Amino acid sequence: MAAAGGTEAFPDLGRHCQHSDCHQLDFLPFTCDGCQKVFCLEHRGFKSHDCPKSDRNSRKVVVCEICSMSIETTGKDGGDESRILERHHESGDCDPRKKKKPTCSARRCREILTFSNTCVCKTCRLKVCLKHRFPAEHNCGRVDTGRWNEKFMAALELRSGGDCGKRGRPTAANGSSPSVKAC
């Protein structure tokens, strides 16, 4: 009974490490996901106990040289990289025209657009790099600087018109605390 784990007082408590050189009694044992054996903290890793099924749950990404598409695979899929690439080529998803990376649509800019350096113009909906994110920088077709300037000047005139926040403001002479009114 002592071989299964535990102590004389608590025979069901803990398990012995199944590593051939260890057999340590562990009260918090680990079960290997690959070989389903029980191990102590020191031998719980795939490499530390030479697990024969260590790649069963591992993930791997293979990149196709033809279309630059990344193919994620797990150990459950079976096969090596060459077999995975063969299946990808046979599936019809491999298209050499997809290899070209998107570039900035501003004139004479060759910046490759990635997740972190891509902006979409709010007026013309073009994808551009960070350097050309403002409409004036990429010669946006819909930019009308006069109209935007007129709107800005009108808003500025309303704000600095003099009546915002000044109506009904009590003075310190009448003893009440000052309040701010919104326009």
Phi, psi and omega per residue, in radians:
M1 nan -0.525 3.141
A2 -1.200 -0.375 -3.139
A3 -1.242 -0.499 -3.125
A4 -1.298 -0.498 3.129
G5 2.401 3.044 3.087
G6 1.432 -3.002 3.123
T7 -2.091 -3.135 3.126
E8 -1.118 -0.666 -3.134
A9 -1.305 -0.634 -3.126
F10 -2.240 1.467 -3.035
P11 -1.214 -0.374 -3.115
D12 -1.661 0.088 -3.072
L13 -1.589 2.132 3.078
G14 1.376 2.991 3.127
R15 -2.464 2.708 3.080
H16 -1.509 2.472 3.093
C17 -1.112 2.362 -3.092
Q18 -1.622 0.182 3.039
H19 -1.216 2.432 -3.015
S20 -1.078 -0.491 -3.101
D21 -1.772 -0.003 -2.987
C22 -1.923 -1.275 -3.093
H23 0.983 0.513 3.136
Q24 -1.263 2.444 3.061
L25 -1.350 2.103 -3.092
D26 -2.118 2.232 -3.116
F27 -1.493 -0.206 3.022
L28 -2.259 1.244 -3.067
P29 -1.313 2.797 3.119
F30 -1.996 2.388 3.061
T31 -1.768 2.203 -3.128
C32 -1.212 2.341 3.115
D33 -1.230 -0.434 -3.100
G34 -1.481 -1.026 -3.030
C35 -1.744 -0.088 3.090
Q36 1.128 0.376 3.079
K37 -1.618 2.850 -3.098
V38 -1.768 2.340 -3.101
F39 -2.389 2.785 3.053
C40 -1.412 3.126 -3.115
L41 -1.036 -0.682 -3.084
E42 -1.204 -0.539 -3.055
H43 -1.939 0.323 -3.072
R44 -1.340 -0.413 -3.127
G45 -1.272 2.674 -3.136
F46 -1.019 -0.769 -3.077
K47 -1.252 -0.578 -3.063
S48 -1.245 -0.416 3.085
H49 -2.055 0.263 3.088
D50 0.888 0.987 -3.102
C51 -1.148 2.246 3.137
P52 -1.300 -0.321 -3.117
K53 -2.032 0.700 -3.032
S54 -1.199 -0.474 -3.085
D55 -1.613 0.205 -3.088
R56 -1.110 -0.740 -3.110
N57 -1.869 0.108 -3.094
S58 -1.355 2.642 3.115
R59 -1.889 2.540 -3.109
K60 -2.482 2.491 3.101
V61 -2.046 2.186 3.116
V62 -1.946 2.316 -3.131
V63 -1.827 2.212 3.120
C64 -1.287 2.271 -3.134
E65 -1.278 -0.417 -3.070
I66 -1.408 -0.851 -3.038
C67 -1.990 0.011 -3.137
S68 1.076 0.395 3.109
M69 -1.483 2.412 3.102
S70 -1.636 2.351 -3.106
I71 -2.071 2.027 3.137
E72 -1.542 2.391 -3.133
T73 -2.446 2.734 3.059
T74 -2.062 2.976 3.112
G75 -1.133 -0.389 -3.137
K76 -1.219 -0.479 -3.095
D77 -1.143 -0.533 3.136
G78 1.371 2.759 3.093
G79 1.588 2.744 3.101
D80 -1.651 -3.044 -3.071
E81 -1.061 -0.709 -3.097
S82 -1.138 -0.668 3.122
R83 -1.200 -0.674 3.115
I84 -1.113 -0.749 3.113
L85 -1.163 -0.642 3.080
E86 -1.076 -0.795 3.110
R87 -1.073 -0.649 3.120
H88 -1.130 -0.774 -3.141
H89 -1.129 -0.682 -3.126
E90 -1.277 -0.404 -3.084
S91 -1.257 -0.345 -3.137
G92 1.607 -0.040 3.121
D93 -1.404 -0.254 -3.095
C94 -1.424 1.940 -3.117
D95 -2.269 2.021 -3.113
P96 -1.063 -0.414 3.135
R97 -1.196 -0.349 3.130
K98 -1.331 -0.180 -3.059
K99 -1.172 -0.513 -3.106
K100 -1.155 2.203 3.137
K101 -1.395 2.556 3.109
P102 -1.191 2.444 3.128
T103 -2.098 2.899 3.138
C104 -1.088 2.416 -3.084
S105 -1.513 0.020 3.071
A106 -1.237 2.606 -3.077
R107 -1.089 2.297 3.114
R108 1.117 0.262 3.082
C109 -1.739 2.270 -3.119
R110 -1.982 0.337 -3.136
E111 -1.131 2.230 3.093
I112 -1.375 2.253 -3.095
L113 -1.466 2.218 3.060
T114 -2.108 -3.100 -3.128
F115 -1.076 -0.674 -3.020
S116 -1.538 -0.238 -3.115
N117 -2.113 0.406 -3.116
T118 -1.851 2.314 3.046
C119 -2.198 2.558 3.067
V120 -1.905 2.149 -3.135
C121 -1.136 2.311 -3.102
K122 -1.301 -0.329 -3.123
T123 -1.680 -0.772 -3.099
C124 -1.861 -0.106 3.094
R125 1.117 0.450 3.078
L126 -1.523 2.559 3.040
K127 -1.535 2.158 -3.113
V128 -2.344 2.895 3.093
C129 -1.399 3.043 -3.100
L130 -1.116 -0.549 -3.140
K131 -1.131 -0.536 -3.080
H132 -1.933 0.483 -3.060
R133 -1.260 -0.386 3.131
F134 -1.528 2.501 -3.092
P135 -0.957 -0.630 -3.126
A136 -1.241 -0.409 -3.103
E137 -1.380 -0.461 -3.115
H138 -2.033 0.393 3.107
N139 0.891 0.975 -3.127
C140 -1.054 2.307 -3.079
G141 -1.189 -0.461 -3.058
R142 -1.714 0.076 -3.093
V143 -1.256 2.182 3.058
D144 -2.180 1.545 -3.015
T145 -1.092 -0.535 3.139
G146 -1.160 -0.765 -3.128
R147 -1.131 -0.767 3.125
W148 -1.148 -0.665 3.132
N149 -1.137 -0.696 3.111
E150 -1.119 -0.737 3.117
K151 -1.096 -0.750 3.137
F152 -1.106 -0.788 -3.131
M153 -1.131 -0.658 3.099
A154 -1.129 -0.737 3.114
A155 -1.151 -0.684 3.112
L156 -1.142 -0.695 3.128
E157 -1.119 -0.722 3.106
L158 -1.114 -0.705 -3.096
R159 -1.242 -0.712 -3.110
S160 -1.633 0.228 -3.128
G161 -1.102 -0.329 3.045
G162 1.858 -0.295 -3.066
D163 -1.756 -0.145 -3.081
C164 -1.273 2.034 3.067
G165 1.409 -0.012 -3.099
K166 -1.819 -0.293 -3.134
R167 -1.222 2.306 3.026
G168 1.193 0.394 -3.132
R169 -1.400 2.122 3.120
P170 -1.289 2.646 3.119
T171 -1.656 2.870 -3.137
A172 -1.247 -0.283 -3.113
A173 -1.202 -0.615 -3.103
N174 -1.504 0.036 2.948
G175 1.513 -0.132 -3.141
S176 -1.545 2.739 -3.130
S177 -1.344 2.551 -3.119
P178 -1.241 2.525 3.080
S179 -2.192 2.716 3.130
V180 -1.935 2.274 3.122
K181 -1.909 2.435 3.117
A182 -1.482 2.670 3.120
C183 -1.400 nan nan
